């Protein structure tokens, strides 16, 4: 799964630690999600979407959907 987490976070000038605090997860978890090493649970994905005020689909996409769009 691909995501725009790093870009969205950077647009707000938030560090990984800032985002982690807002999501009540570790900074390492944010890093793992950003680098694609970990896919968030559905509840966490909804929480991420709420923090950014965006639909989940604007943050996360399946690898095959992202490749088709490129």
C-alpha positions, -999 to 999 in steps of 0.1 A, spaced: 0 0 0 13 35 -8 5 66 12 10 104 11 17 106 49 51 121 46 40 147 21 9 157 42 30 158 73 57 180 56 30 204 43 21 211 79 57 213 91 51 184 116 78 161 126 72 124 128 70 129 166 44 156 162 22 133 141 28 103 164 16 124 194 -16 134 175 -22 97 166 -12 83 200 14 60 184 52 59 185 74 79 161 87 45 149 52 36 139 48 67 118 82 61 102 72 25 94 39 36 78 56 64 58 82 40 44 57 13 35 71 -12 60 38 -13 79 2 -9 69 -19 8 96 -49 -10 110 -83 3 97 -90 22 130 -56 39 127 -61 47 91 -94 64 100 -76 83 128 -49 94 103 -76 106 79 -93 125 107 -61 142 118 -55 155 82 -92 162 75 -91 140 44 -109 109 32 -88 77 36 -86 74 -2 -67 106 -5 -40 94 19 -37 56 11 -39 37 -22 -32 2 -32 1 -4 -50 -16 -15 -82 -38 16 -82 -9 39 -76 11 23 -104 -18 25 -128 -21 62 -121 16 68 -129 
